[in-house]
Amino acid sequence: MTETAATVLDGLDAVRAAEGTHLGWSDWIEIDQERVDRFAAATGGPATADGWLTLALTNLFMPQIVEVRGVSMGVNYGTAEVRFPSPVQVGSRIRGGGELVEVTDVGDGVQTRIRITVELEGSDAPACVVDALSRWLP
C-alpha cells in the first residue's frame, strides 16, 4: 500500500490553487470474496462486489490520492453525485483517481469537491464515480 499520497497540498492556498487538477491514483486492489463477505457481514447487506462496497472503498482511496497538510482539521462532509456505470465482479481489480473539481470558501476554511473515479481494470467504463465533499479548516 502506498505510504504517501499521490498529491500533497500544503495549506488552504495550495488547495485553492489545485482546483481543476487531477490529483493522482490510488493503488490497485483486488476485490476478493473475503472482502465482499466481510463487507456484507458488517453492513447486513448482500454479498455482492458492486455498488455499496465500491462506494465505501473510495474512503480507502482518498488518503492515497491526496493529503492536505497545514490545516487543523479535514472533515468528510459527505457526497454529492454518485454513479455506478459498470458492475464489479469478484476477482476484479479497481483503483481510484481523484480530480479536484471545485473549491469553495466556507467560513475560515474551504470545501472541496473531489471527483473520485473508480477505474475497473480492463474496462472502458468506470465502476463508480463519486463527488466527495470535504471541509478543510485552518
The first five atom37 places (N, CA, C, CB, O) and aatype in JSON, in Angstrom:
{
  "aatype": [12, 16, 6, 16, 0, 0, 16, 19, 10, 3, 7, 10, 3, 0, 19, 1, 0, 0, 6, 7, 16, 8, 10, 7, 17, 15, 3, 17, 9, 6, 9, 3, 5, 6, 1, 19, 3, 1, 13, 0, 0, 0, 16, 7, 7, 14, 0, 16, 0, 3, 7, 17, 10, 16, 10, 0, 10, 16, 2, 10, 13, 12, 14, 5, 9, 19, 6, 19, 1, 7, 19, 15, 12, 7, 19, 2, 18, 7, 16, 0, 6, 19, 1, 13, 14, 15, 14, 19, 5, 19, 7, 15, 1, 9, 1, 7, 7, 7, 6, 10, 19, 6, 19, 16, 3, 19, 7, 3, 7, 19, 5, 16, 1, 9, 1, 9, 16, 19, 6, 10, 6, 7, 15, 3, 0, 14, 0, 4, 19, 19, 3, 0, 10, 15, 1, 17, 10, 14],
  "atom_mask": [
    [1, 1, 1, 1, 1],
    [1, 1, 1, 1, 1],
    [1, 1, 1, 1, 1],
    [1, 1, 1, 1, 1],
    [1, 1, 1, 1, 1],
    [1, 1, 1, 1, 1],
    [1, 1, 1, 1, 1],
    [1, 1, 1, 1, 1],
    [1, 1, 1, 1, 1],
    [1, 1, 1, 1, 1],
    [1, 1, 1, 0, 1],
    [1, 1, 1, 1, 1],
    [1, 1, 1, 1, 1],
    [1, 1, 1, 1, 1],
    [1, 1, 1, 1, 1],
    [1, 1, 1, 1, 1],
    [1, 1, 1, 1, 1],
    [1, 1, 1, 1, 1],
    [1, 1, 1, 1, 1],
    [1, 1, 1, 0, 1],
    [1, 1, 1, 1, 1],
    [1, 1, 1, 1, 1],
    [1, 1, 1, 1, 1],
    [1, 1, 1, 0, 1],
    [1, 1, 1, 1, 1],
    [1, 1, 1, 1, 1],
    [1, 1, 1, 1, 1],
    [1, 1, 1, 1, 1],
    [1, 1, 1, 1, 1],
    [1, 1, 1, 1, 1],
    [1, 1, 1, 1, 1],
    [1, 1, 1, 1, 1],
    [1, 1, 1, 1, 1],
    [1, 1, 1, 1, 1],
    [1, 1, 1, 1, 1],
    [1, 1, 1, 1, 1],
    [1, 1, 1, 1, 1],
    [1, 1, 1, 1, 1],
    [1, 1, 1, 1, 1],
    [1, 1, 1, 1, 1],
    [1, 1, 1, 1, 1],
    [1, 1, 1, 1, 1],
    [1, 1, 1, 1, 1],
    [1, 1, 1, 0, 1],
    [1, 1, 1, 0, 1],
    [1, 1, 1, 1, 1],
    [1, 1, 1, 1, 1],
    [1, 1, 1, 1, 1],
    [1, 1, 1, 1, 1],
    [1, 1, 1, 1, 1],
    [1, 1, 1, 0, 1],
    [1, 1, 1, 1, 1],
    [1, 1, 1, 1, 1],
    [1, 1, 1, 1, 1],
    [1, 1, 1, 1, 1],
    [1, 1, 1, 1, 1],
    [1, 1, 1, 1, 1],
    [1, 1, 1, 1, 1],
    [1, 1, 1, 1, 1],
    [1, 1, 1, 1, 1],
    [1, 1, 1, 1, 1],
    [1, 1, 1, 1, 1],
    [1, 1, 1, 1, 1],
    [1, 1, 1, 1, 1],
    [1, 1, 1, 1, 1],
    [1, 1, 1, 1, 1],
    [1, 1, 1, 1, 1],
    [1, 1, 1, 1, 1],
    [1, 1, 1, 1, 1],
    [1, 1, 1, 0, 1],
    [1, 1, 1, 1, 1],
    [1, 1, 1, 1, 1],
    [1, 1, 1, 1, 1],
    [1, 1, 1, 0, 1],
    [1, 1, 1, 1, 1],
    [1, 1, 1, 1, 1],
    [1, 1, 1, 1, 1],
    [1, 1, 1, 0, 1],
    [1, 1, 1, 1, 1],
    [1, 1, 1, 1, 1],
    [1, 1, 1, 1, 1],
    [1, 1, 1, 1, 1],
    [1, 1, 1, 1, 1],
    [1, 1, 1, 1, 1],
    [1, 1, 1, 1, 1],
    [1, 1, 1, 1, 1],
    [1, 1, 1, 1, 1],
    [1, 1, 1, 1, 1],
    [1, 1, 1, 1, 1],
    [1, 1, 1, 1, 1],
    [1, 1, 1, 0, 1],
    [1, 1, 1, 1, 1],
    [1, 1, 1, 1, 1],
    [1, 1, 1, 1, 1],
    [1, 1, 1, 1, 1],
    [1, 1, 1, 0, 1],
    [1, 1, 1, 0, 1],
    [1, 1, 1, 0, 1],
    [1, 1, 1, 1, 1],
    [1, 1, 1, 1, 1],
    [1, 1, 1, 1, 1],
    [1, 1, 1, 1, 1],
    [1, 1, 1, 1, 1],
    [1, 1, 1, 1, 1],
    [1, 1, 1, 1, 1],
    [1, 1, 1, 1, 1],
    [1, 1, 1, 0, 1],
    [1, 1, 1, 1, 1],
    [1, 1, 1, 0, 1],
    [1, 1, 1, 1, 1],
    [1, 1, 1, 1, 1],
    [1, 1, 1, 1, 1],
    [1, 1, 1, 1, 1],
    [1, 1, 1, 1, 1],
    [1, 1, 1, 1, 1],
    [1, 1, 1, 1, 1],
    [1, 1, 1, 1, 1],
    [1, 1, 1, 1, 1],
    [1, 1, 1, 1, 1],
    [1, 1, 1, 1, 1],
    [1, 1, 1, 1, 1],
    [1, 1, 1, 0, 1],
    [1, 1, 1, 1, 1],
    [1, 1, 1, 1, 1],
    [1, 1, 1, 1, 1],
    [1, 1, 1, 1, 1],
    [1, 1, 1, 1, 1],
    [1, 1, 1, 1, 1],
    [1, 1, 1, 1, 1],
    [1, 1, 1, 1, 1],
    [1, 1, 1, 1, 1],
    [1, 1, 1, 1, 1],
    [1, 1, 1, 1, 1],
    [1, 1, 1, 1, 1],
    [1, 1, 1, 1, 1],
    [1, 1, 1, 1, 1],
    [1, 1, 1, 1, 1],
    [1, 1, 1, 1, 1]
  ],
  "atom_positions": [
    [[0.84, -1.17, 0.0], [0.0, 0.0, 0.0], [0.89, 1.24, 0.0], [-0.95, -0.01, 1.21], [1.95, 1.27, 0.63]],
    [[0.45, 2.27, -0.7], [1.21, 3.5, -0.83], [1.41, 4.15, 0.54], [0.5, 4.46, -1.78], [0.47, 4.27, 1.33]],
    [[2.66, 4.56, 0.81], [2.99, 5.21, 2.08], [2.56, 6.68, 2.1], [4.5, 5.1, 2.34], [2.11, 7.18, 3.13]],
    [[2.7, 7.37, 0.97], [2.32, 8.78, 0.9], [1.32, 8.97, -0.22], [3.56, 9.67, 0.68], [1.23, 8.18, -1.15]],
    [[0.57, 10.04, -0.09], [-0.45, 10.35, -1.09], [0.21, 10.75, -2.41], [-1.38, 11.47, -0.59], [1.33, 11.24, -2.43]],
    [[-0.52, 10.53, -3.49], [-0.03, 10.92, -4.81], [0.2, 12.43, -4.88], [-1.02, 10.5, -5.9], [1.15, 12.88, -5.51]],
    [[-0.66, 13.21, -4.22], [-0.53, 14.67, -4.19], [-0.59, 15.14, -2.75], [-1.65, 15.35, -5.03], [-1.46, 14.73, -1.99]],
    [[0.35, 16.0, -2.37], [0.36, 16.61, -1.06], [0.17, 18.11, -1.26], [1.69, 16.3, -0.28], [0.93, 18.75, -1.99]],
    [[-0.85, 18.66, -0.62], [-1.14, 20.1, -0.68], [-0.85, 20.69, 0.68], [-2.62, 20.37, -1.11], [-1.33, 20.19, 1.7]],
    [[-0.06, 21.76, 0.71], [0.34, 22.36, 1.97], [-0.43, 23.66, 2.19], [1.86, 22.62, 2.0], [-0.04, 24.71, 1.69]],
    [[-1.51, 23.57, 2.94], [-2.29, 24.74, 3.3], [-3.45, 25.02, 2.36], [0.0, 0.0, 0.0], [-3.55, 24.46, 1.27]],
    [[-4.32, 25.9, 2.82], [-5.54, 26.21, 2.08], [-5.27, 26.9, 0.75], [-6.44, 27.08, 2.92], [-6.0, 26.69, -0.21]],
    [[-4.22, 27.73, 0.68], [-3.9, 28.36, -0.59], [-3.49, 27.34, -1.63], [-2.78, 29.38, -0.4], [-3.82, 27.48, -2.81]],
    [[-2.78, 26.3, -1.21], [-2.4, 25.23, -2.14], [-3.63, 24.45, -2.6], [-1.39, 24.27, -1.48], [-3.71, 24.02, -3.75]],
    [[-4.6, 24.26, -1.68], [-5.85, 23.59, -2.06], [-6.57, 24.43, -3.11], [-6.77, 23.38, -0.81], [-7.02, 23.89, -4.13]],
    [[-6.68, 25.72, -2.88], [-7.35, 26.61, -3.85], [-6.64, 26.57, -5.21], [-7.39, 28.06, -3.31], [-7.28, 26.53, -6.26]],
    [[-5.32, 26.59, -5.18], [-4.53, 26.61, -6.42], [-4.65, 25.31, -7.21], [-3.06, 26.88, -6.1], [-4.44, 25.3, -8.42]],
    [[-4.99, 24.22, -6.54], [-5.09, 22.92, -7.21], [-6.44, 22.68, -7.87], [-4.82, 21.82, -6.21], [-6.63, 21.66, -8.53]],
    [[-7.37, 23.61, -7.7], [-8.69, 23.45, -8.32], [-8.53, 23.2, -9.83], [-9.59, 24.7, -8.07], [-7.78, 23.91, -10.51]],
    [[-9.24, 22.2, -10.32], [-9.19, 21.86, -11.73], [-8.1, 20.88, -12.12], [0.0, 0.0, 0.0], [-7.94, 20.57, -13.3]],
    [[-7.33, 20.38, -11.15], [-6.24, 19.46, -11.47], [-6.57, 18.02, -11.08], [-4.96, 19.9, -10.77], [-7.38, 17.77, -10.18]],
    [[-5.93, 17.1, -11.77], [-6.02, 15.68, -11.4], [-5.0, 15.44, -10.31], [-5.77, 14.73, -12.65], [-3.85, 15.85, -10.43]],
    [[-5.41, 14.78, -9.25], [-4.58, 14.61, -8.06], [-3.79, 13.31, -8.04], [-5.44, 14.67, -6.85], [-2.88, 13.16, -7.22]],
    [[-4.11, 12.39, -8.93], [-3.38, 11.14, -8.98], [-4.27, 9.93, -8.73], [0.0, 0.0, 0.0], [-5.5, 10.03, -8.7]],
    [[-3.62, 8.79, -8.56], [-4.29, 7.5, -8.44], [-3.88, 6.77, -7.17], [-3.99, 6.63, -9.66], [-2.77, 6.93, -6.67]],
    [[-4.81, 5.96, -6.67], [-4.52, 5.07, -5.54], [-3.85, 3.81, -6.07], [-5.83, 4.72, -4.75], [-3.65, 3.64, -7.27]],
    [[-3.52, 2.92, -5.14], [-3.06, 1.59, -5.51], [-4.23, 0.77, -6.06], [-2.41, 0.88, -4.29], [-5.39, 1.05, -5.77]],
    [[-3.89, -0.23, -6.85], [-4.9, -1.22, -7.28], [-5.2, -2.14, -6.11], [-4.41, -2.04, -8.53], [-4.3, -2.49, -5.34]],
    [[-6.46, -2.54, -5.97], [-6.81, -3.58, -5.0], [-7.68, -4.62, -5.7], [-7.55, -2.98, -3.76], [-8.46, -4.3, -6.6]],
    [[-7.52, -5.85, -5.27], [-8.36, -6.93, -5.82], [-9.6, -7.07, -4.96], [-7.58, -8.28, -5.88], [-9.54, -7.04, -3.73]],
    [[-10.71, -7.23, -5.62], [-11.98, -7.48, -4.92], [-12.14, -8.99, -4.83], [-13.21, -6.8, -5.67], [-12.63, -9.64, -5.75]],
    [[-11.71, -9.55, -3.7], [-11.83, -10.99, -3.5], [-13.08, -11.3, -2.68], [-10.57, -11.55, -2.79], [-13.71, -10.41, -2.11]],
    [[-13.43, -12.55, -2.64], [-14.67, -12.96, -1.96], [-14.61, -12.66, -0.47], [-14.92, -14.44, -2.19], [-15.64, -12.34, 0.12]],
    [[-13.44, -12.76, 0.14], [-13.32, -12.47, 1.57], [-13.7, -11.01, 1.86], [-11.88, -12.76, 2.05], [-14.4, -10.73, 2.82]],
    [[-13.22, -10.07, 1.02], [-13.56, -8.66, 1.2], [-15.06, -8.44, 1.06], [-12.8, -7.78, 0.19], [-15.67, -7.71, 1.84]],
    [[-15.66, -9.09, 0.07], [-17.1, -8.98, -0.16], [-17.87, -9.53, 1.04], [-17.51, -9.74, -1.45], [-18.83, -8.91, 1.51]],
    [[-17.45, -10.68, 1.53], [-18.14, -11.31, 2.67], [-18.02, -10.46, 3.94], [-17.57, -12.7, 2.92], [-18.99, -10.34, 4.69]],
    [[-16.83, -9.88, 4.18], [-16.66, -9.02, 5.36], [-17.53, -7.78, 5.27], [-15.19, -8.61, 5.52], [-18.11, -7.35, 6.27]],
    [[-17.63, -7.2, 4.09], [-18.47, -6.02, 3.9], [-19.94, -6.39, 4.12], [-18.27, -5.42, 2.49], [-20.68, -5.65, 4.78]],
    [[-20.36, -7.52, 3.58], [-21.75, -7.96, 3.75], [-22.05, -8.21, 5.23], [-22.01, -9.24, 2.92], [-23.12, -7.85, 5.71]],
    [[-21.12, -8.83, 5.95], [-21.33, -9.1, 7.37], [-21.41, -7.79, 8.17], [-20.2, -9.99, 7.91], [-22.21, -7.66, 9.09]],
    [[-20.56, -6.83, 7.81], [-20.54, -5.56, 8.55], [-21.79, -4.73, 8.31], [-19.32, -4.76, 8.17], [-22.24, -4.01, 9.2]],
    [[-22.34, -4.81, 7.1], [-23.47, -3.94, 6.75], [-24.81, -4.66, 6.77], [-23.25, -3.36, 5.37], [-25.86, -4.02, 6.74]],
    [[-24.79, -5.98, 6.83], [-26.04, -6.73, 6.76], [-26.62, -6.75, 5.36], [0.0, 0.0, 0.0], [-27.78, -7.12, 5.15]],
    [[-25.8, -6.36, 4.39], [-26.25, -6.29, 3.0], [-25.92, -7.57, 2.25], [0.0, 0.0, 0.0], [-25.43, -8.54, 2.83]],
    [[-26.18, -7.56, 0.94], [-25.91, -8.74, 0.12], [-24.41, -8.91, -0.12], [-26.64, -8.63, -1.2], [-23.65, -7.95, -0.08]],
    [[-24.0, -10.13, -0.37], [-22.6, -10.44, -0.62], [-22.3, -10.27, -2.11], [-22.25, -11.89, -0.16], [-22.02, -11.24, -2.81]],
    [[-22.37, -9.03, -2.59], [-22.03, -8.7, -3.97], [-20.91, -7.67, -3.97], [-23.27, -8.16, -4.74], [-20.74, -6.92, -3.01]],
    [[-20.15, -7.64, -5.06], [-18.96, -6.79, -5.13], [-19.27, -5.37, -5.59], [-17.95, -7.41, -6.04], [-18.5, -4.46, -5.29]],
    [[-20.34, -5.17, -6.28], [-20.57, -3.84, -6.86], [-21.41, -2.97, -5.93], [-21.26, -3.97, -8.22], [-21.86, -3.41, -4.88]],
    [[-21.61, -1.75, -6.34], [-22.48, -0.84, -5.6], [-21.85, -0.32, -4.33], [0.0, 0.0, 0.0], [-20.83, 0.36, -4.37]],
    [[-22.46, -0.64, -3.2], [-22.08, -0.03, -1.93], [-20.65, -0.33, -1.51], [-23.0, -0.49, -0.86], [-19.98, 0.53, -0.94]],
    [[-20.16, -1.54, -1.78], [-18.77, -1.86, -1.45], [-17.83, -0.96, -2.24], [-18.47, -3.35, -1.74], [-16.87, -0.41, -1.68]],
    [[-18.08, -0.8, -3.51], [-17.24, 0.05, -4.34], [-17.25, 1.49, -3.83], [-17.7, 0.01, -5.81], [-16.2, 2.13, -3.74]],
    [[-18.42, 1.98, -3.5], [-18.54, 3.33, -2.95], [-17.77, 3.45, -1.63], [-20.02, 3.7, -2.74], [-17.06, 4.43, -1.41]],
    [[-17.9, 2.47, -0.76], [-17.21, 2.5, 0.54], [-15.69, 2.52, 0.36], [-17.63, 1.29, 1.4], [-14.98, 3.12, 1.17]],
    [[-15.2, 1.87, -0.67], [-13.75, 1.81, -0.87], [-13.16, 3.15, -1.3], [-13.43, 0.76, -1.91], [-11.95, 3.33, -1.25]],
    [[-13.99, 4.09, -1.72], [-13.45, 5.42, -2.05], [-12.84, 6.06, -0.81], [-14.56, 6.32, -2.64], [-11.95, 6.9, -0.94]],
    [[-13.3, 5.7, 0.38], [-12.7, 6.21, 1.62], [-11.3, 5.62, 1.84], [-13.6, 5.89, 2.82], [-10.48, 6.23, 2.52]],
    [[-11.04, 4.46, 1.3], [-9.7, 3.87, 1.34], [-8.8, 4.58, 0.32], [-9.75, 2.35, 1.05], [-7.62, 4.81, 0.59]],
    [[-9.36, 4.92, -0.83], [-8.56, 5.53, -1.89], [-8.19, 6.98, -1.61], [-9.32, 5.46, -3.2], [-7.09, 7.42, -1.95]],
    [[-9.09, 7.73, -0.98], [-8.88, 9.18, -0.82], [-7.53, 9.53, -0.19], [-9.98, 9.76, 0.03], [-6.82, 10.37, -0.75]],
    [[-7.13, 8.94, 0.96], [-5.83, 9.33, 1.53], [-4.64, 8.87, 0.69], [-5.7, 8.76, 2.93], [-3.54, 9.39, 0.87]],
    [[-4.84, 7.93, -0.21], [-3.77, 7.54, -1.13], [-3.65, 8.55, -2.27], [-4.01, 6.13, -1.69], [-2.6, 8.67, -2.9]],
    [[-4.74, 9.27, -2.54], [-4.77, 10.22, -3.64], [-4.28, 11.59, -3.2], [-6.17, 10.33, -4.21], [-3.45, 12.2, -3.88]],
    [[-4.78, 12.08, -2.06], [-4.45, 13.45, -1.65], [-4.29, 13.54, -0.13], [-5.53, 14.44, -2.12], [-5.03, 12.91, 0.63]],
    [[-3.31, 14.33, 0.28], [-3.11, 14.68, 1.69], [-3.03, 16.19, 1.78], [-1.81, 14.0, 2.27], [-2.31, 16.83, 1.01]],
    [[-3.77, 16.76, 2.69], [-3.72, 18.2, 2.92], [-3.01, 18.44, 4.24], [-5.15, 18.84, 2.91], [-3.46, 17.98, 5.3]],
    [[-1.91, 19.16, 4.17], [-1.13, 19.5, 5.37], [-1.35, 20.97, 5.71], [0.39, 19.2, 5.16], [-1.88, 21.73, 4.9]],
    [[-0.93, 21.36, 6.9], [-1.01, 22.75, 7.3], [-2.42, 23.22, 7.61], [0.0, 0.0, 0.0], [-2.7, 24.42, 7.56]],
    [[-3.3, 22.28, 7.93], [-4.66, 22.6, 8.35], [-4.89, 21.96, 9.71], [-5.73, 22.11, 7.3], [-4.21, 21.01, 10.07]],
    [[-5.84, 22.49, 10.46], [-6.1, 21.92, 11.78], [-6.99, 20.69, 11.69], [-6.75, 22.95, 12.69], [-6.94, 19.81, 12.56]],
    [[-7.81, 20.63, 10.63], [-8.76, 19.52, 10.54], [-9.28, 19.38, 9.11], [-9.92, 19.73, 11.52], [-9.49, 20.36, 8.41]],
    [[-9.49, 18.14, 8.71], [-10.2, 17.81, 7.49], [-11.41, 16.97, 7.86], [0.0, 0.0, 0.0], [-11.3, 16.04, 8.65]],
    [[-12.57, 17.3, 7.3], [-13.81, 16.62, 7.65], [-14.46, 16.06, 6.39], [-14.78, 17.57, 8.39], [-14.62, 16.77, 5.4]],
    [[-14.82, 14.79, 6.44], [-15.62, 14.2, 5.36], [-17.02, 14.78, 5.49], [-15.64, 12.61, 5.44], [-17.75, 14.45, 6.42]],
    [[-17.38, 15.66, 4.57], [-18.65, 16.37, 4.64], [-19.78, 15.61, 3.97], [-18.5, 17.74, 4.02], [-20.96, 15.94, 4.17]],
    [[-19.45, 14.61, 3.18], [-20.48, 13.8, 2.53], [-20.18, 13.6, 1.06], [0.0, 0.0, 0.0], [-19.05, 13.75, 0.61]],
    [[-21.21, 13.26, 0.33], [-21.07, 13.05, -1.11], [-22.15, 13.84, -1.84], [-21.16, 11.55, -1.46], [-23.21, 14.14, -1.3]],
    [[-21.85, 14.14, -3.07], [-22.83, 14.79, -3.94], [-23.34, 13.71, -4.9], [-22.22, 16.03, -4.73], [-24.09, 12.83, -4.49]],
    [[-22.94, 13.77, -6.13], [-23.41, 12.79, -7.12], [-22.66, 11.47, -6.98], [-23.25, 13.34, -8.55], [-21.46, 11.45, -6.7]],
    [[-23.38, 10.37, -7.19], [-22.8, 9.04, -7.2], [-23.37, 8.28, -8.38], [-23.07, 8.28, -5.85], [-24.59, 8.27, -8.59]],
    [[-22.5, 7.65, -9.15], [-22.94, 6.85, -10.3], [-22.18, 5.53, -10.31], [-22.72, 7.62, -11.64], [-21.03, 5.45, -9.87]],
    [[-22.83, 4.49, -10.83], [-22.23, 3.16, -10.93], [-22.33, 2.69, -12.38], [-22.94, 2.15, -9.96], [-23.19, 1.86, -12.68]],
    [[-21.47, 3.18, -13.29], [-21.59, 2.85, -14.71], [-21.3, 1.4, -15.08], [-20.68, 3.72, -15.48], [-21.81, 0.91, -16.09]],
    [[-20.49, 0.7, -14.28], [-20.09, -0.66, -14.64], [-20.03, -1.54, -13.4], [-18.73, -0.65, -15.37], [-19.5, -1.12, -12.37]],
    [[-20.56, -2.76, -13.48], [-20.53, -3.64, -12.31], [-19.13, -4.17, -12.01], [-21.48, -4.81, -12.53], [-18.3, -4.33, -12.9]],
    [[-18.89, -4.43, -10.73], [-17.63, -5.0, -10.26], [-17.89, -6.45, -9.86], [-17.04, -4.18, -9.05], [-18.81, -6.74, -9.1]],
    [[-17.08, -7.34, -10.38], [-17.22, -8.77, -10.08], [-16.1, -9.21, -9.15], [-17.22, -9.61, -11.38], [-15.03, -8.6, -9.13]],
    [[-16.33, -10.25, -8.38], [-15.28, -10.83, -7.56], [-14.13, -11.23, -8.49], [-15.81, -12.07, -6.73], [-14.36, -11.82, -9.55]],
    [[-12.92, -10.91, -8.08], [-11.74, -11.16, -8.89], [-11.28, -9.95, -9.68], [0.0, 0.0, 0.0], [-10.19, -9.95, -10.25]],
    [[-12.1, -8.91, -9.71], [-11.75, -7.68, -10.41], [-10.72, -6.89, -9.61], [-13.0, -6.81, -10.66], [-10.57, -7.08, -8.4]],
    [[-10.01, -6.02, -10.31], [-9.1, -5.07, -9.65], [-9.61, -3.66, -9.94], [-7.62, -5.25, -10.14], [-10.01, -3.34, -11.06]],
    [[-9.58, -2.83, -8.88], [-10.04, -1.46, -9.02], [-9.03, -0.52, -8.36], [-11.44, -1.28, -8.39], [-8.23, -0.93, -7.52]],
    [[-9.08, 0.74, -8.77], [-8.3, 1.79, -8.12], [-9.07, 3.1, -8.29], [-6.85, 1.9, -8.73], [-9.96, 3.22, -9.14]],
    [[-8.72, 4.07, -7.48], [-9.41, 5.36, -7.54], [-8.49, 6.46, -8.0], [0.0, 0.0, 0.0], [-7.32, 6.53, -7.61]],
    [[-9.03, 7.33, -8.84], [-8.32, 8.54, -9.26], [-9.12, 9.74, -8.81], [0.0, 0.0, 0.0], [-10.35, 9.69, -8.76]],
    [[-8.44, 10.82, -8.48], [-9.14, 11.99, -7.96], [-8.87, 13.25, -8.76], [0.0, 0.0, 0.0], [-7.74, 13.51, -9.17]],
    [[-9.92, 14.02, -8.98], [-9.81, 15.33, -9.63], [-10.45, 16.36, -8.71], [-10.47, 15.33, -11.04], [-11.6, 16.2, -8.3]],
    [[-9.72, 17.41, -8.4], [-10.25, 18.48, -7.56], [-11.06, 19.4, -8.46], [-9.09, 19.26, -6.8], [-10.51, 20.29, -9.11]],
    [[-12.38, 19.19, -8.5], [-13.22, 19.89, -9.46], [-13.74, 21.24, -8.95], [-14.39, 19.03, -9.84], [-14.09, 22.11, -9.75]],
    [[-13.78, 21.42, -7.62], [-14.31, 22.68, -7.11], [-13.78, 22.94, -5.71], [-15.84, 22.66, -7.11], [-13.7, 22.04, -4.88]],
    [[-13.43, 24.21, -5.45], [-13.03, 24.67, -4.13], [-13.88, 25.89, -3.81], [-11.48, 25.0, -4.06], [-13.93, 26.85, -4.59]],
    [[-14.56, 25.85, -2.67], [-15.44, 26.94, -2.25], [-15.03, 27.4, -0.86], [-16.93, 26.51, -2.26], [-14.85, 26.58, 0.04]],
    [[-14.88, 28.71, -0.68], [-14.59, 29.23, 0.66], [-15.82, 29.06, 1.54], [-14.18, 30.73, 0.59], [-16.94, 29.39, 1.14]],
    [[-15.59, 28.52, 2.74], [-16.66, 28.31, 3.72], [-16.12, 28.78, 5.07], [-17.11, 26.78, 3.78], [-15.27, 28.13, 5.67]],
    [[-16.62, 29.92, 5.54], [-16.09, 30.48, 6.78], [-14.61, 30.73, 6.64], [0.0, 0.0, 0.0], [-14.18, 31.36, 5.68]],
    [[-13.82, 30.25, 7.6], [-12.36, 30.42, 7.55], [-11.69, 29.34, 6.7], [-11.79, 30.4, 8.95], [-10.5, 29.44, 6.39]],
    [[-12.44, 28.31, 6.34], [-11.86, 27.18, 5.61], [-12.35, 27.09, 4.18], [0.0, 0.0, 0.0], [-12.85, 28.05, 3.6]],
    [[-12.19, 25.91, 3.63], [-12.67, 25.65, 2.27], [-13.41, 24.33, 2.23], [-11.49, 25.65, 1.27], [-13.19, 23.43, 3.04]],
    [[-14.31, 24.23, 1.25], [-14.96, 22.95, 0.95], [-14.49, 22.53, -0.43], [-16.54, 23.08, 1.01], [-14.48, 23.32, -1.37]],
    [[-14.1, 21.26, -0.54], [-13.66, 20.73, -1.83], [-14.65, 19.7, -2.34], [-12.26, 20.12, -1.72], [-15.3, 18.98, -1.58]],
    [[-14.74, 19.66, -3.65], [-15.48, 18.6, -4.34], [-14.43, 17.84, -5.15], [-16.66, 19.17, -5.28], [-13.91, 18.34, -6.15]],
    [[-14.12, 16.64, -4.68], [-13.13, 15.81, -5.36], [-13.89, 14.68, -6.04], [-12.05, 15.27, -4.36], [-14.56, 13.88, -5.39]],
    [[-13.77, 14.63, -7.36], [-14.43, 13.57, -8.14], [-13.52, 12.35, -8.15], [-14.75, 14.04, -9.6], [-12.44, 12.36, -8.74]],
    [[-13.98, 11.31, -7.48], [-13.22, 10.06, -7.44], [-13.81, 9.13, -8.49], [-13.26, 9.4, -6.01], [-14.98, 8.76, -8.43]],
    [[-12.98, 8.76, -9.43], [-13.37, 7.83, -10.47], [-12.73, 6.49, -10.15], [-12.96, 8.34, -11.9], [-11.5, 6.37, -10.13]],
    [[-13.56, 5.48, -9.89], [-13.06, 4.14, -9.58], [-12.92, 3.39, -10.9], [-14.01, 3.38, -8.59], [-13.9, 3.02, -11.53]],
    [[-11.68, 3.19, -11.27], [-11.35, 2.52, -12.53], [-11.41, 1.01, -12.33], [-9.95, 2.95, -13.04], [-10.92, 0.49, -11.33]],
    [[-12.01, 0.34, -13.27], [-12.13, -1.12, -13.27], [-11.15, -1.65, -14.31], [-13.61, -1.58, -13.58], [-11.31, -1.39, -15.51]],
    [[-10.15, -2.38, -13.85], [-9.11, -2.85, -14.76], [-9.72, -3.63, -15.92], [-8.1, -3.74, -13.99], [-10.53, -4.54, -15.73]],
    [[-9.32, -3.26, -17.14], [-9.8, -3.94, -18.34], [-11.12, -3.44, -18.87], [0.0, 0.0, 0.0], [-11.63, -3.99, -19.84]],
    [[-11.7, -2.42, -18.26], [-12.99, -1.9, -18.69], [-12.83, -0.45, -19.15], [-14.03, -1.99, -17.55], [-12.07, 0.32, -18.57]],
    [[-13.56, -0.1, -20.21], [-13.57, 1.29, -20.67], [-14.43, 2.17, -19.77], [-14.07, 1.36, -22.11], [-14.22, 3.38, -19.68]],
    [[-15.41, 1.56, -19.1], [-16.31, 2.31, -18.22], [-15.84, 2.18, -16.77], [-17.77, 1.8, -18.37], [-15.42, 1.11, -16.35]],
    [[-15.92, 3.27, -16.01], [-15.55, 3.18, -14.6], [-16.58, 2.37, -13.81], [-15.41, 4.57, -13.99], [-17.72, 2.21, -14.23]],
    [[-16.15, 1.86, -12.67], [-17.05, 1.13, -11.79], [-17.93, 2.07, -11.01], [-16.26, 0.24, -10.83], [-19.1, 1.78, -10.75]],
    [[-17.38, 3.21, -10.63], [-18.09, 4.18, -9.8], [-17.48, 5.55, -10.01], [-18.05, 3.78, -8.29], [-16.27, 5.69, -10.2]],
    [[-18.32, 6.57, -9.98], [-17.86, 7.95, -9.99], [-18.61, 8.66, -8.88], [-18.1, 8.64, -11.4], [-19.84, 8.67, -8.86]],
    [[-17.87, 9.24, -7.95], [-18.5, 9.9, -6.8], [-17.84, 11.26, -6.57], [-18.4, 9.02, -5.53], [-16.62, 11.39, -6.63]],
    [[-18.65, 12.25, -6.31], [-18.14, 13.55, -5.93], [-18.13, 13.61, -4.4], [-19.01, 14.72, -6.54], [-19.17, 13.72, -3.76]],
    [[-16.92, 13.53, -3.83], [-16.74, 13.53, -2.39], [-16.55, 14.97, -1.92], [-15.51, 12.65, -1.98], [-15.77, 15.73, -2.49]],
    [[-17.27, 15.34, -0.87], [-17.2, 16.68, -0.31], [-16.4, 16.64, 0.99], [-18.61, 17.27, -0.07], [-16.69, 15.83, 1.87]],
    [[-15.41, 17.52, 1.1], [-14.59, 17.6, 2.31], [-14.49, 19.07, 2.72], [-13.17, 16.98, 2.09], [-14.54, 19.97, 1.88]],
    [[-14.34, 19.28, 4.0], [-14.08, 20.62, 4.52], [-12.72, 20.6, 5.2], [-15.2, 21.08, 5.51], [-12.38, 19.68, 5.94]],
    [[-11.95, 21.66, 4.93], [-10.6, 21.81, 5.47], [-10.56, 23.11, 6.26], [-9.52, 21.79, 4.34], [-10.92, 24.17, 5.75]],
    [[-10.13, 23.0, 7.49], [-10.17, 24.15, 8.4], [-8.75, 24.58, 8.77], [-10.98, 23.82, 9.68], [-7.88, 23.73, 8.97]],
    [[-8.51, 25.9, 8.87], [-7.15, 26.38, 9.16], [-6.71, 26.04, 10.59], [-7.08, 27.89, 8.94], [-5.59, 26.38, 10.98]]
  ]
}
